[in-house]
Amino acid sequence: MPDSSPLRILVYSDNAQTRQNVMLALGKRVHPDLPELSYVEVATGPVVIQQVDAGGIDLAILDGEATPEGGMGIAKQLKDEIDQGPPIVVLTGRRDDVWLARWSRAEAAVPQPIDPIRLSRTVLELLRTPVQ
């Protein structure tokens, strides 16, 4: 991927404020060595599946507390159904929900409320890790 192409980050939550918090926490760029970020905001589970299935998403951030489809269930569905999908970060309601994120097969979990430094570090690590 050329360095000039923005990285496409899918941000899923039924709550517009949660989506906004994620985008504000990450900003336009997580590291000078990486391209700028562009965001695909999604408010429903079926659209997440559609967007990821269409390709071109570099990383997905899914709200585990979203309703009616939680991000952990969507993460599991994506991992089960889509080959070569993007890495996934699940936003958990509590630190103790990390075991649920593991069940979903997400690459990472970040608890809410969102800590911008922790989220940025997590996203940076996943964007730098080559896809297996």
Secondary structure, DSSP 8 states (H G I E B T S, - for coil): --TTS-EEEEEE-S-HHHHHHHHHHH-S-S-TTS--EEEEEE-SHHHHHHHHHH---SEEEEETT-SSS-HHHHHHHHHHH-TT---EEEEESSGGGHHHHHHHT-SEEEESS--HHHHHHHHHHHHHS---
